[in-house]
Amino acid sequence: MTTTPGTPKTLARLIGVTKSYGAHRVLGPIELEIRVCEKIAIIGPSGAGKTTLLKLLAGEAEASTGTVELDSRSIGSIPSRKRSKHVGLMHQQFDLVPQLSARRNIEIGNSGRWSLLRTIAGLALPIQDVRSADVAEKLAIDNVLDERTSRLSGGQQQRVAMARLIVQSPSLLLADEPVSSLDPTLAEKSVQVLCNELTEGETGQRAIVVNLHTPSLAVQHFDRIIGLAEGQIKFDKPSESVTDTDLSAVYSRSEGEPELSDDVISSETNWGRD
């Protein structure tokens, strides 16, 4: 792909991508391009295909049809260990090692850059990683770094998983509902820490794509909003251009689904704009 001078580099592309499980199509067809320095929030109801979309971008799911490119290469052609330098995904389940401390779990994010010996030594020995400690402090979990993650609250575990993603320092940071276990204040702060990676990261050639259930967070912190429903992109536009009509189209009920209550509609359309 040829890039026009002055156009930000493309990090990832989905070209005619669909994903089906048996006869049931859960996503697509999707056309999507992600460029350097973009902060993208994907919003939509449960079951819209948001998690599947992130797994395709991370190479954790294989497209049924179409092509997924990462750094102008088919994602399937990139070995998994090398892929971690290009893309990282924070799952909803956190995927932490419960027997290890929060510090060690965060430092696992270095495995893509460290040698295998260094990674093993880092897990077994009390080697202090400055980067991990700095990210933990920003996410307000520096006081639990030496606690086993099995003893932490759900919100603390979620921030440990986010810290691990940030320490990983991939070009494309993907996060699936990264603040679902946090109160509004912590959610706001944690999203800001994640977004700051675009300016404070090691390379500057990065992008962030996050699945969110909170439109106000999406509008306040991300430049581009993608509305996903029933496996289809309903809109893809700058955050300042997104309207209540766009949101209603994404969250409108499908035939046979229960109608949203007035309370739900009110909360979903509270964008947090002044």
C-alpha positions as CSV (number, residue, x, y, z in Angstrom):
1,M,0.0,0.0,0.0
2,T,1.3,3.5,-1.0
3,T,1.0,6.2,1.6
4,T,0.5,9.8,0.4
5,P,3.2,12.2,1.9
6,G,1.8,13.7,5.0
7,T,-0.7,10.9,5.6
8,P,-0.2,9.0,8.9
9,K,1.1,5.5,8.4
10,T,-1.4,2.7,8.4
11,L,-0.9,0.3,11.3
12,A,-3.7,-2.2,10.6
13,R,-6.4,-2.8,8.0
14,L,-9.4,-5.1,7.7
15,I,-10.4,-5.7,4.1
16,G,-13.7,-7.4,3.4
17,V,-13.5,-9.2,6.7
18,T,-16.2,-11.5,8.0
19,K,-16.3,-13.8,10.9
20,S,-18.7,-16.7,11.3
21,Y,-19.2,-19.6,13.6
22,G,-20.8,-22.3,11.6
23,A,-23.7,-20.8,9.8
24,H,-23.9,-17.8,12.2
25,R,-22.1,-14.7,11.0
26,V,-21.1,-12.5,14.0
27,L,-19.2,-9.8,12.1
28,G,-18.9,-8.3,8.7
29,P,-18.3,-7.6,6.1
30,I,-16.0,-5.0,7.6
31,E,-13.7,-2.4,6.0
32,L,-11.5,-0.7,8.5
33,E,-8.2,1.2,8.5
34,I,-6.3,2.2,11.7
35,R,-3.5,4.8,11.4
36,V,-0.7,6.0,13.6
37,C,-1.7,8.3,16.5
38,E,-5.4,7.5,16.3
39,K,-7.4,7.0,19.5
40,I,-10.4,4.9,18.5
41,A,-13.3,3.9,20.7
42,I,-15.7,1.2,19.6
43,I,-19.2,1.4,21.1
44,G,-22.2,-0.8,20.8
45,P,-24.5,-3.2,22.6
46,S,-23.4,-6.6,24.0
47,G,-23.3,-9.1,21.2
48,A,-22.5,-6.5,18.6
49,G,-19.2,-8.1,17.6
50,K,-16.8,-5.7,19.4
51,T,-14.7,-8.4,21.1
52,T,-14.5,-10.4,17.9
53,L,-13.3,-7.4,16.0
54,L,-10.4,-6.9,18.5
55,K,-9.5,-10.5,18.4
56,L,-9.2,-10.3,14.6
57,L,-7.0,-7.3,14.9
58,A,-4.8,-9.1,17.5
59,G,-4.5,-12.2,15.4
60,E,-6.3,-14.3,18.0
61,A,-9.2,-15.1,15.7
62,E,-9.0,-16.0,12.0
63,A,-11.2,-14.2,9.6
64,S,-13.8,-16.4,7.7
65,T,-13.3,-14.3,4.6
66,G,-11.2,-11.2,3.8
67,T,-7.8,-10.1,5.0
68,V,-6.4,-8.7,8.2
69,E,-3.2,-6.7,7.8
70,L,-0.8,-5.6,10.5
71,D,2.0,-3.2,9.5
72,S,1.2,-4.0,5.8
73,R,1.6,-7.7,6.3
74,S,-1.0,-10.5,6.6
75,I,-1.3,-10.9,10.4
76,G,-1.2,-14.7,10.0
77,S,2.3,-14.4,8.5
78,I,3.8,-12.8,11.7
79,P,5.0,-15.3,14.3
80,S,3.2,-14.9,17.6
81,R,6.3,-13.9,19.6
82,K,7.1,-11.2,17.1
83,R,3.5,-10.2,16.9
84,S,3.5,-9.1,20.5
85,K,5.9,-6.2,19.5
86,H,3.3,-5.0,17.1
87,V,0.0,-5.6,18.8
88,G,-1.3,-6.3,22.3
89,L,-4.8,-7.1,23.6
90,M,-6.2,-6.6,27.1
91,H,-9.0,-9.1,27.5
92,Q,-12.1,-8.7,29.6
93,Q,-10.9,-11.7,31.7
94,F,-7.6,-10.0,32.5
95,D,-5.6,-13.3,32.0
96,L,-3.4,-12.7,35.0
97,V,-1.3,-15.3,36.8
98,P,-3.0,-15.5,40.2
99,Q,0.0,-17.0,42.1
100,L,2.3,-14.2,41.0
101,S,2.5,-10.7,42.4
102,A,1.0,-7.7,40.6
103,R,4.5,-6.5,39.9
104,R,5.4,-9.8,38.2
105,N,2.2,-9.9,36.2
106,I,2.9,-6.4,34.9
107,E,6.4,-7.2,33.9
108,I,5.2,-10.1,31.8
109,G,4.4,-7.3,29.3
110,N,8.2,-7.0,28.7
111,S,8.4,-10.6,27.3
112,G,8.2,-9.4,23.7
113,R,11.3,-7.3,24.1
114,W,13.3,-9.3,26.7
115,S,15.1,-12.5,25.9
116,L,13.6,-15.7,27.2
117,L,16.3,-15.9,29.9
118,R,15.7,-12.3,31.0
119,T,11.9,-13.0,31.1
120,I,12.3,-16.1,33.3
121,A,14.8,-14.3,35.6
122,G,12.4,-11.4,35.9
123,L,9.6,-13.6,37.0
124,A,11.7,-15.6,39.5
125,L,13.9,-12.9,41.0
126,P,13.2,-9.6,42.7
127,I,14.4,-7.4,39.7
128,Q,12.9,-4.0,39.9
129,D,11.6,-2.7,36.5
130,V,11.3,1.1,36.6
131,R,8.8,1.2,33.7
132,S,6.5,-1.2,35.5
133,A,6.6,0.8,38.7
134,D,6.0,4.1,36.9
135,V,2.9,2.8,35.1
136,A,1.6,1.2,38.3
137,E,1.9,4.5,40.1
138,K,-0.1,6.3,37.4
139,L,-2.8,3.7,37.7
140,A,-2.8,4.0,41.5
141,I,-1.9,0.3,42.1
142,D,1.7,1.0,43.3
143,N,0.6,0.1,46.8
144,V,-0.3,-3.5,45.9
145,L,2.6,-4.3,43.6
146,D,3.9,-7.0,45.9
147,E,0.5,-8.6,46.6
148,R,-0.5,-11.8,44.8
149,T,-3.1,-10.9,42.2
150,S,-5.5,-13.5,43.6
151,R,-5.8,-11.3,46.7
152,L,-6.7,-8.1,44.7
153,S,-10.1,-6.7,44.0
154,G,-11.5,-6.9,40.5
155,G,-10.8,-3.3,39.9
156,Q,-7.2,-3.7,41.0
157,Q,-6.8,-6.7,38.8
158,Q,-8.2,-4.8,35.9
159,R,-5.6,-2.1,36.3
160,V,-2.8,-4.6,36.6
161,A,-3.9,-6.0,33.2
162,M,-3.9,-2.5,31.8
163,A,-0.5,-1.8,33.2
164,R,0.8,-5.0,31.6
165,L,-0.5,-3.9,28.2
166,I,1.1,-0.5,28.6
167,V,4.5,-2.0,29.6
168,Q,4.2,-4.3,26.6
169,S,4.5,-1.1,24.4
170,P,3.0,-2.5,21.2
171,S,2.4,-0.3,18.2
172,L,-1.3,-1.2,18.3
173,L,-2.9,-1.2,21.8
174,L,-6.2,-3.0,22.0
175,A,-8.4,-3.1,25.1
176,D,-11.7,-4.9,25.6
177,E,-13.8,-3.1,28.2
178,P,-10.7,-2.0,30.1
179,V,-12.6,-0.1,32.9
180,S,-15.7,-2.1,33.4
181,S,-14.8,-2.9,37.0
182,L,-13.9,0.6,38.0
183,D,-15.8,3.4,39.5
184,P,-16.3,6.6,37.4
185,T,-13.4,8.4,38.9
186,L,-10.9,5.6,38.5
187,A,-12.3,4.8,35.0
188,E,-11.7,8.4,33.9
189,K,-8.1,8.4,35.3
190,S,-7.3,5.0,33.8
191,V,-8.5,5.8,30.3
192,Q,-6.5,9.0,30.4
193,V,-3.3,7.0,31.4
194,L,-3.9,4.6,28.5
195,C,-4.5,7.4,26.0
196,N,-1.4,9.2,27.2
197,E,0.6,6.3,25.7
198,L,0.3,8.0,22.3
199,T,2.4,10.9,23.4
200,E,4.5,9.3,26.2
201,G,5.2,6.0,24.6
202,E,8.7,4.9,23.5
203,T,8.2,5.2,19.7
204,G,5.3,7.6,19.1
205,Q,4.2,5.4,16.2
206,R,1.2,3.9,17.9
207,A,-2.6,3.7,17.9
208,I,-5.2,2.7,20.5
209,V,-8.5,0.9,19.9
210,V,-10.7,0.4,22.9
211,N,-14.2,-1.2,23.3
212,L,-16.3,0.8,25.7
213,H,-19.9,0.7,27.0
214,T,-19.7,4.3,28.2
215,P,-20.3,6.8,25.4
216,S,-19.3,9.7,27.6
217,L,-15.8,8.3,28.1
218,A,-15.5,7.6,24.4
219,V,-16.4,11.1,23.4
220,Q,-14.2,12.8,26.0
221,H,-11.0,10.8,25.4
222,F,-11.0,9.4,21.8
223,D,-10.8,11.2,18.5
224,R,-12.7,8.6,16.5
225,I,-15.8,6.7,17.4
226,I,-17.0,3.5,15.6
227,G,-20.5,2.4,16.3
228,L,-21.0,-1.3,15.9
229,A,-24.3,-3.2,16.0
230,E,-25.3,-6.6,14.7
231,G,-21.8,-7.2,13.4
232,Q,-21.9,-4.1,11.2
233,I,-20.2,-0.7,11.4
234,K,-23.2,1.7,11.7
235,F,-21.0,4.8,11.8
236,D,-17.3,5.7,11.8
237,K,-16.6,9.4,12.4
238,P,-14.7,11.9,14.5
239,S,-16.0,12.1,18.1
240,E,-17.1,15.7,17.8
241,S,-19.4,14.7,14.9
242,V,-21.2,11.9,16.7
243,T,-24.8,12.7,17.5
244,D,-27.5,11.3,19.7
245,T,-29.1,10.0,16.5
246,D,-25.9,8.0,15.8
247,L,-26.0,6.5,19.3
248,S,-29.7,5.7,19.1
249,A,-29.1,3.9,15.8
250,V,-26.4,1.7,17.4
251,Y,-28.4,0.9,20.5
252,S,-31.8,0.5,18.9
253,R,-33.4,-2.9,19.6
254,S,-33.4,-5.6,17.0
255,E,-36.7,-7.4,16.2
256,G,-37.6,-9.7,19.0
257,E,-35.4,-8.1,21.6
258,P,-36.8,-6.3,24.7
259,E,-37.3,-2.6,24.4
260,L,-34.8,-0.5,26.3
261,S,-36.2,1.2,29.4
262,D,-36.3,5.0,29.6
263,D,-33.6,4.8,32.3
264,V,-31.2,2.9,30.0
265,I,-31.8,5.2,27.1
266,S,-31.2,8.3,29.3
267,S,-27.9,6.9,30.6
268,E,-26.7,5.8,27.1
269,T,-27.4,9.3,25.7
270,N,-25.6,11.1,28.5
271,W,-22.5,12.0,26.5
272,G,-20.9,14.1,29.2
273,R,-20.7,17.1,27.0
274,D,-20.9,20.6,28.6
